[in-house]
């Protein structure tokens, strides 16, 4: 399993799913990945935090960013919280490392919510 340790080190490939810690800000002006802080991916979501809309938009964003299907992205903890644990199946470890890497990560997604 690729699991991001609390010390912020990059995930290691051990043949299983990748587990990421993600802090979301629902109801933002646009959907975007804003960066990594203390091993947690920070994401702004344009969708409101009602009826699972923000969670659905998070799944779409991560699937698109990592080149996997939405089925391969699963929120495993924090369904109603801002801090979530998400498992991604079938993601390229290099794509995950790039997403979680240091530097100026900023990715905007302009897909429809729905």
C-alpha positions in Angstrom: 0.0 0.0 0.0 1.2 3.5 -0.7 0.6 5.5 2.4 1.8 9.0 3.1 3.5 9.0 6.5 2.8 11.8 8.9 6.3 13.2 8.3 5.3 14.2 4.7 7.6 11.7 2.9 6.4 10.6 -0.5 4.4 7.4 -0.9 6.2 4.2 -1.5 5.1 1.6 -4.1 4.2 -1.7 -2.5 1.7 -2.9 -5.1 -1.5 -1.8 -3.4 -3.7 1.3 -3.3 -2.4 4.7 -2.4 -3.9 6.4 0.7 -3.8 10.2 0.9 -4.7 12.7 3.6 -6.7 15.5 2.0 -8.0 18.7 3.6 -10.9 20.2 1.6 -12.5 23.6 1.5 -16.0 23.2 0.0 -17.9 26.2 -1.4 -14.8 27.8 -2.9 -14.9 30.1 -5.9 -13.3 27.4 -8.0 -12.1 23.8 -7.8 -8.3 23.4 -7.5 -5.5 21.6 -5.9 -3.6 24.3 -4.0 -0.6 22.3 -2.6 0.7 20.1 0.2 1.2 21.1 3.8 2.6 18.6 6.5 1.8 15.7 4.3 -1.8 16.7 3.6 -3.0 17.7 0.2 -5.0 20.9 0.2 -8.0 21.1 -2.2 -10.6 23.8 -2.8 -13.9 22.6 -4.1 -16.5 24.8 -5.8 -19.3 22.3 -4.8 -21.2 22.9 -1.6 -20.8 20.5 1.3 -24.3 19.2 1.0 -25.8 15.9 -0.2 -22.3 14.6 -1.1 -21.7 17.1 -3.8 -18.2 18.2 -2.5 -17.2 14.5 -2.1 -18.3 13.7 -5.6 -16.3 16.7 -6.9 -13.2 15.7 -4.9 -13.4 12.2 -6.5 -13.7 13.6 -10.0 -10.7 16.0 -9.4 -8.4 13.3 -8.0 -9.4 10.8 -10.8 -8.6 13.4 -13.4 -5.4 14.5 -11.8 -4.1 11.0 -11.4 -5.4 9.5 -14.6 -7.7 6.9 -13.1 -11.4 6.3 -13.2 -13.8 7.7 -10.5 -14.4 4.1 -9.4 -10.7 3.8 -8.5 -11.0 6.8 -6.1 -12.6 6.0 -2.7 -13.1 8.2 0.3 -12.5 5.8 3.2 -12.7 8.2 6.1 -14.0 11.7 6.8 -17.1 11.6 4.6 -18.6 14.6 6.5 -15.4 16.2 7.6 -12.9 18.5 5.9 -10.0 16.2 6.6 -10.4 13.0 4.6 -8.5 9.8 3.9 -8.8 8.8 0.2 -7.6 5.6 -1.4 -6.7 5.6 -5.0 -6.4 2.2 -6.8 -4.3 1.8 -10.0 -2.6 5.2 -9.9 0.9 5.6 -11.3 3.2 6.1 -8.3 5.0 8.8 -10.2 1.8 10.7 -10.7 1.0 10.4 -7.0 4.6 11.6 -6.1 4.2 14.5 -8.5 0.9 15.5 -7.0 2.2 15.2 -3.4 5.6 16.7 -4.3 7.0 19.9 -2.9 7.0 23.2 -4.8 4.2 25.2 -6.3 1.5 22.7 -7.0 -1.6 24.5 -8.4 -4.1 22.7 -10.5 -7.4 24.0 -11.6 -10.3 21.7 -12.7 -13.1 23.3 -14.7 -15.4 20.3 -14.9 -19.1 20.6 -14.1 -20.4 19.7 -10.7 -23.4 17.5 -10.6 
